[in-house]
């Protein structure tokens, strides 16, 4: 899959989302997405029948929202966590 060709409204199945996110630098497996879909905390999705479909823009925004703020050292991250 060429992620450069994905449009914001592209609908992807769980495996395609995992591949596209991983290729974009956010490594995740389709099994992790499935777990998050059942327990919560994952990207929003829609159902087409019983098949979950994710909009590319929403999945990418979810992955980006999980990034920490930039830091110059691990000490900075530790300070923020305290």
Secondary structure, DSSP 8 states (H G I E B T S, - for coil): --GGG--TT-EE-HHHHHHHHHHTT----HHHHHHHHHHS-S---EEETTEEEEEHHHHHHHHHHTS----SSHHHHHHHH-
